[in-house]
Amino acid sequence: MRHATLLDVNGPRVLVALAIPALIAMAPVLVPRFWVRIVAGLALATIAVVGGFSIGLFYAPSTIMMLLAGLLAAPAWKL
């Protein structure tokens, strides 16, 4: 018995949609600024909430870690 994969059903365009959260998570690595970490964390949170009933919940751990990293790396004078 053969099961259809996400790529079989939706075609290669689904890879672009799946790459967006990965690119958002990579942004703080490329631009190591406090506000980039917070914005990336909030963007991942939005993706996790909007896609919560399907694939969005898989992004919840990375959302939590991104927001924690942004808050822990904040300069003391900005808190």
PyMOL commands that place a pseudoatom at each C-alpha (Angstrom):
pseudoatom trace, name=CA, resn=MET, resi=1, chain=A, elem=C, hetatm=0, pos=[0.000, 0.000, 0.000]
pseudoatom trace, name=CA, resn=ARG, resi=2, chain=A, elem=C, hetatm=0, pos=[1.443, 3.384, -1.034]
pseudoatom trace, name=CA, resn=HIS, resi=3, chain=A, elem=C, hetatm=0, pos=[0.774, 6.645, 0.778]
pseudoatom trace, name=CA, resn=ALA, resi=4, chain=A, elem=C, hetatm=0, pos=[0.870, 10.025, -0.908]
pseudoatom trace, name=CA, resn=THR, resi=5, chain=A, elem=C, hetatm=0, pos=[3.454, 12.423, 0.484]
pseudoatom trace, name=CA, resn=LEU, resi=6, chain=A, elem=C, hetatm=0, pos=[3.117, 16.175, 0.869]
pseudoatom trace, name=CA, resn=LEU, resi=7, chain=A, elem=C, hetatm=0, pos=[5.357, 16.635, -2.152]
pseudoatom trace, name=CA, resn=ASP, resi=8, chain=A, elem=C, hetatm=0, pos=[3.282, 14.176, -4.223]
pseudoatom trace, name=CA, resn=VAL, resi=9, chain=A, elem=C, hetatm=0, pos=[0.020, 15.936, -3.408]
pseudoatom trace, name=CA, resn=ASN, resi=10, chain=A, elem=C, hetatm=0, pos=[1.089, 19.590, -3.619]
pseudoatom trace, name=CA, resn=GLY, resi=11, chain=A, elem=C, hetatm=0, pos=[4.096, 19.531, -5.913]
pseudoatom trace, name=CA, resn=PRO, resi=12, chain=A, elem=C, hetatm=0, pos=[7.410, 21.340, -5.486]
pseudoatom trace, name=CA, resn=ARG, resi=13, chain=A, elem=C, hetatm=0, pos=[5.801, 24.681, -4.597]
pseudoatom trace, name=CA, resn=VAL, resi=14, chain=A, elem=C, hetatm=0, pos=[5.192, 23.374, -1.072]
pseudoatom trace, name=CA, resn=LEU, resi=15, chain=A, elem=C, hetatm=0, pos=[8.952, 23.456, -0.455]
pseudoatom trace, name=CA, resn=VAL, resi=16, chain=A, elem=C, hetatm=0, pos=[8.869, 27.259, -0.719]
pseudoatom trace, name=CA, resn=ALA, resi=17, chain=A, elem=C, hetatm=0, pos=[6.154, 27.467, 1.931]
pseudoatom trace, name=CA, resn=LEU, resi=18, chain=A, elem=C, hetatm=0, pos=[8.072, 25.140, 4.229]
pseudoatom trace, name=CA, resn=ALA, resi=19, chain=A, elem=C, hetatm=0, pos=[11.302, 27.093, 3.750]
pseudoatom trace, name=CA, resn=ILE, resi=20, chain=A, elem=C, hetatm=0, pos=[9.847, 30.401, 4.988]
pseudoatom trace, name=CA, resn=PRO, resi=21, chain=A, elem=C, hetatm=0, pos=[9.986, 29.521, 8.733]
pseudoatom trace, name=CA, resn=ALA, resi=22, chain=A, elem=C, hetatm=0, pos=[13.509, 28.158, 8.286]
pseudoatom trace, name=CA, resn=LEU, resi=23, chain=A, elem=C, hetatm=0, pos=[14.600, 31.425, 6.677]
pseudoatom trace, name=CA, resn=ILE, resi=24, chain=A, elem=C, hetatm=0, pos=[12.970, 33.409, 9.484]
pseudoatom trace, name=CA, resn=ALA, resi=25, chain=A, elem=C, hetatm=0, pos=[14.816, 31.315, 12.062]
pseudoatom trace, name=CA, resn=MET, resi=26, chain=A, elem=C, hetatm=0, pos=[18.080, 31.887, 10.199]
pseudoatom trace, name=CA, resn=ALA, resi=27, chain=A, elem=C, hetatm=0, pos=[17.705, 35.701, 10.180]
pseudoatom trace, name=CA, resn=PRO, resi=28, chain=A, elem=C, hetatm=0, pos=[19.172, 36.246, 13.701]
pseudoatom trace, name=CA, resn=VAL, resi=29, chain=A, elem=C, hetatm=0, pos=[22.221, 34.215, 12.722]
pseudoatom trace, name=CA, resn=LEU, resi=30, chain=A, elem=C, hetatm=0, pos=[22.845, 36.489, 9.750]
pseudoatom trace, name=CA, resn=VAL, resi=31, chain=A, elem=C, hetatm=0, pos=[21.955, 39.731, 11.572]
pseudoatom trace, name=CA, resn=PRO, resi=32, chain=A, elem=C, hetatm=0, pos=[22.835, 39.299, 15.279]
pseudoatom trace, name=CA, resn=ARG, resi=33, chain=A, elem=C, hetatm=0, pos=[20.750, 42.107, 16.727]
pseudoatom trace, name=CA, resn=PHE, resi=34, chain=A, elem=C, hetatm=0, pos=[18.324, 42.088, 19.649]
pseudoatom trace, name=CA, resn=TRP, resi=35, chain=A, elem=C, hetatm=0, pos=[15.354, 43.358, 17.657]
pseudoatom trace, name=CA, resn=VAL, resi=36, chain=A, elem=C, hetatm=0, pos=[15.919, 40.780, 14.874]
pseudoatom trace, name=CA, resn=ARG, resi=37, chain=A, elem=C, hetatm=0, pos=[15.614, 37.961, 17.415]
pseudoatom trace, name=CA, resn=ILE, resi=38, chain=A, elem=C, hetatm=0, pos=[12.392, 39.395, 18.798]
pseudoatom trace, name=CA, resn=VAL, resi=39, chain=A, elem=C, hetatm=0, pos=[10.863, 40.033, 15.366]
pseudoatom trace, name=CA, resn=ALA, resi=40, chain=A, elem=C, hetatm=0, pos=[11.845, 36.530, 14.197]
pseudoatom trace, name=CA, resn=GLY, resi=41, chain=A, elem=C, hetatm=0, pos=[10.334, 35.025, 17.347]
pseudoatom trace, name=CA, resn=LEU, resi=42, chain=A, elem=C, hetatm=0, pos=[7.090, 36.921, 16.841]
pseudoatom trace, name=CA, resn=ALA, resi=43, chain=A, elem=C, hetatm=0, pos=[6.992, 35.912, 13.165]
pseudoatom trace, name=CA, resn=LEU, resi=44, chain=A, elem=C, hetatm=0, pos=[7.482, 32.259, 14.129]
pseudoatom trace, name=CA, resn=ALA, resi=45, chain=A, elem=C, hetatm=0, pos=[4.757, 32.635, 16.773]
pseudoatom trace, name=CA, resn=THR, resi=46, chain=A, elem=C, hetatm=0, pos=[2.396, 33.961, 14.109]
pseudoatom trace, name=CA, resn=ILE, resi=47, chain=A, elem=C, hetatm=0, pos=[3.173, 30.996, 11.858]
pseudoatom trace, name=CA, resn=ALA, resi=48, chain=A, elem=C, hetatm=0, pos=[2.661, 28.576, 14.745]
pseudoatom trace, name=CA, resn=VAL, resi=49, chain=A, elem=C, hetatm=0, pos=[-0.714, 30.104, 15.639]
pseudoatom trace, name=CA, resn=VAL, resi=50, chain=A, elem=C, hetatm=0, pos=[-2.025, 30.480, 12.074]
pseudoatom trace, name=CA, resn=GLY, resi=51, chain=A, elem=C, hetatm=0, pos=[-0.928, 26.984, 11.098]
pseudoatom trace, name=CA, resn=GLY, resi=52, chain=A, elem=C, hetatm=0, pos=[-1.681, 25.530, 14.517]
pseudoatom trace, name=CA, resn=PHE, resi=53, chain=A, elem=C, hetatm=0, pos=[-4.132, 22.931, 13.314]
pseudoatom trace, name=CA, resn=SER, resi=54, chain=A, elem=C, hetatm=0, pos=[-1.729, 21.469, 10.784]
pseudoatom trace, name=CA, resn=ILE, resi=55, chain=A, elem=C, hetatm=0, pos=[2.027, 21.951, 10.679]
pseudoatom trace, name=CA, resn=GLY, resi=56, chain=A, elem=C, hetatm=0, pos=[2.183, 25.075, 12.844]
pseudoatom trace, name=CA, resn=LEU, resi=57, chain=A, elem=C, hetatm=0, pos=[2.525, 23.244, 16.135]
pseudoatom trace, name=CA, resn=PHE, resi=58, chain=A, elem=C, hetatm=0, pos=[5.842, 21.821, 14.970]
pseudoatom trace, name=CA, resn=TYR, resi=59, chain=A, elem=C, hetatm=0, pos=[7.174, 25.386, 15.004]
pseudoatom trace, name=CA, resn=ALA, resi=60, chain=A, elem=C, hetatm=0, pos=[6.134, 26.038, 18.608]
pseudoatom trace, name=CA, resn=PRO, resi=61, chain=A, elem=C, hetatm=0, pos=[9.419, 24.800, 20.182]
pseudoatom trace, name=CA, resn=SER, resi=62, chain=A, elem=C, hetatm=0, pos=[11.520, 26.942, 17.853]
pseudoatom trace, name=CA, resn=THR, resi=63, chain=A, elem=C, hetatm=0, pos=[9.228, 29.899, 18.572]
pseudoatom trace, name=CA, resn=ILE, resi=64, chain=A, elem=C, hetatm=0, pos=[9.718, 29.541, 22.312]
pseudoatom trace, name=CA, resn=MET, resi=65, chain=A, elem=C, hetatm=0, pos=[13.482, 29.159, 21.978]
pseudoatom trace, name=CA, resn=MET, resi=66, chain=A, elem=C, hetatm=0, pos=[13.747, 32.154, 19.636]
pseudoatom trace, name=CA, resn=LEU, resi=67, chain=A, elem=C, hetatm=0, pos=[11.830, 34.410, 22.016]
pseudoatom trace, name=CA, resn=LEU, resi=68, chain=A, elem=C, hetatm=0, pos=[13.868, 33.182, 24.993]
pseudoatom trace, name=CA, resn=ALA, resi=69, chain=A, elem=C, hetatm=0, pos=[17.113, 33.772, 23.097]
pseudoatom trace, name=CA, resn=GLY, resi=70, chain=A, elem=C, hetatm=0, pos=[15.990, 37.254, 22.181]
pseudoatom trace, name=CA, resn=LEU, resi=71, chain=A, elem=C, hetatm=0, pos=[15.031, 38.138, 25.727]
pseudoatom trace, name=CA, resn=LEU, resi=72, chain=A, elem=C, hetatm=0, pos=[18.106, 36.596, 27.354]
pseudoatom trace, name=CA, resn=ALA, resi=73, chain=A, elem=C, hetatm=0, pos=[20.457, 38.301, 24.904]
pseudoatom trace, name=CA, resn=ALA, resi=74, chain=A, elem=C, hetatm=0, pos=[18.878, 41.708, 25.467]
pseudoatom trace, name=CA, resn=PRO, resi=75, chain=A, elem=C, hetatm=0, pos=[21.128, 44.407, 26.830]
pseudoatom trace, name=CA, resn=ALA, resi=76, chain=A, elem=C, hetatm=0, pos=[20.285, 45.272, 30.439]
pseudoatom trace, name=CA, resn=TRP, resi=77, chain=A, elem=C, hetatm=0, pos=[19.510, 48.883, 29.571]
pseudoatom trace, name=CA, resn=LYS, resi=78, chain=A, elem=C, hetatm=0, pos=[16.854, 47.849, 27.025]
pseudoatom trace, name=CA, resn=LEU, resi=79, chain=A, elem=C, hetatm=0, pos=[14.829, 45.803, 29.503]
for i in range(1, 79): cmd.bond("trace and resi %d" % i, "trace and resi %d" % (i + 1))
show_as sticks, trace
zoom trace
